Amino acid sequence: MADNQLRIIGGRWRGRRVAFPDAQGLRPTPDRVRETLFNWLAPRIAGARCLDLFAGSGALGFEALSRGAAEVVFVERQRAVARALQANLAHLGAGADGQVVAGDALAYLAGPARAFDVVFLDPPFGLGLLAPTCAQLDAGGWFAADARVYVESELPAPALPPAWTLLRDKRAGQVGYRLALPPPGGSP
């Protein structure tokens, strides 16, 4: 594992660092963006069931657990990165609260749906994964009532599904990040 590290910025593990390996396309969400996101999510993160698709370094999922999420499912297709996520869960003593799925996010979404309160969607840039992932999420069963979806993408930001309500929209350099309200369960 390389010296790649990220710092958890809030909650019970504030200031703790977790390491992640070098991997193509891996770019942790910056501290400043995470701070804004979790300010947006503050009233709903405690006790939430979260899905961290394209988990990568796990920055969003670890931050959610640190701030009181009840559960985070990390989905990551790169085996070495998935192993690092599992090791970091053990290092933080969060093995019971986090589950790592070593596999493709779209394949995961093709399986049996579970309702999540918060979905973190930050696919690798330039691969056209955002639209098909949103479509699969929107197909039904992935959203609890009043769920939120965080979407991080390159600019210009691709359109969200028409039934989703955009709640927040910001940019940091060439990265756009948004918070959306999908219909419960998915679009009818």
Backbone hydrogen bonds, N-H to C=O, Kabsch-Sander energy under -0.5 kcal/mol:
donor,donor_aa,acceptor,acceptor_aa,energy
4,N,20,F,-0.5
6,L,18,V,-2.3
8,I,16,R,-2.9
12,R,66,S,-2.5
13,W,10,G,-0.5
14,R,11,G,-1.8
15,G,8,I,-3.3
16,R,13,W,-2.8
18,V,6,L,-2.2
20,F,4,N,-2.1
26,L,23,A,-1.9
27,R,25,G,-0.6
34,R,30,P,-2.6
35,E,31,D,-2.8
36,T,32,R,-1.9
37,L,33,V,-2.9
38,F,34,R,-2.8
39,N,35,E,-1.5
40,W,36,T,-2.1
41,L,37,L,-2.0
42,A,38,F,-0.6
44,R,41,L,-2.5
45,I,41,L,-1.2
46,A,42,A,-0.5
47,G,68,G,-3.1
48,A,45,I,-2.1
50,C,48,A,-0.6
50,C,71,E,-2.8
51,L,118,V,-2.3
52,D,73,V,-3.2
53,L,51,L,-0.8
53,L,120,F,-1.8
55,A,52,D,-0.6
55,A,75,V,-2.7
58,G,55,A,-2.6
62,F,58,G,-3.2
63,E,59,A,-1.7
64,A,60,L,-2.2
65,L,61,G,-2.5
66,S,62,F,-2.6
67,R,63,E,-1.6
68,G,65,L,-1.7
69,A,64,A,-2.5
70,A,48,A,-1.3
71,E,48,A,-1.7
72,V,97,D,-2.1
73,V,50,C,-2.3
74,F,72,V,-0.6
74,F,99,Q,-3.2
75,V,52,D,-2.5
75,V,73,V,-0.5
76,E,74,F,-0.5
76,E,101,V,-2.4
79,R,77,R,-0.6
82,A,78,Q,-2.6
83,R,79,R,-2.5
84,A,80,A,-1.8
85,L,81,V,-2.2
86,Q,82,A,-2.2
87,A,83,R,-2.4
88,N,84,A,-2.5
89,L,85,L,-2.2
90,A,86,Q,-2.0
91,H,87,A,-2.6
92,L,88,N,-2.1
93,G,89,L,-0.5
93,G,90,A,-1.0
94,A,89,L,-3.1
97,D,94,A,-1.3
98,G,94,A,-1.5
99,Q,72,V,-2.3
101,V,74,F,-3.4
101,V,99,Q,-0.5
102,A,100,V,-0.6
103,G,76,E,-1.0
103,G,101,V,-1.3
108,Y,104,D,-2.3
109,L,105,A,-2.3
110,A,106,L,-0.8
110,A,107,A,-0.5
111,G,108,Y,-1.4
116,F,142,W,-2.4
117,D,49,R,-2.4
118,V,49,R,-1.7
119,V,148,R,-2.3
120,F,51,L,-3.3
121,L,119,V,-0.6
121,L,150,Y,-2.8
122,D,53,L,-0.8
122,D,120,F,-0.6
127,L,124,P,-0.8
133,T,129,L,-1.8
134,C,130,L,-2.7
135,A,131,A,-2.4
136,Q,132,P,-2.1
137,L,133,T,-2.6
138,D,134,C,-2.8
139,A,135,A,-0.9
140,G,137,L,-1.2
141,G,185,G,-1.1
142,W,137,L,-0.6
142,W,185,G,-1.1
144,A,116,F,-2.8
147,A,144,A,-1.5
148,R,117,D,-2.2
149,V,180,A,-2.5
150,Y,119,V,-3.0
151,V,149,V,-0.5
151,V,178,R,-2.6
152,E,121,L,-2.3
153,S,176,G,-2.6
155,L,174,Q,-1.4
164,W,161,P,-1.8
165,T,181,L,-2.8
166,L,164,W,-0.6
167,L,165,T,-0.5
167,L,179,L,-2.9
168,R,179,L,-1.8
170,K,177,Y,-2.8
172,A,175,V,-2.9
175,V,172,A,-1.5
176,G,153,S,-3.2
177,Y,170,K,-2.8
178,R,151,V,-2.6
179,L,168,R,-2.0
180,A,149,V,-2.7
181,L,165,T,-2.9
185,G,143,F,-1.4
186,G,183,P,-0.5
186,G,184,P,-0.9
187,S,138,D,-1.5
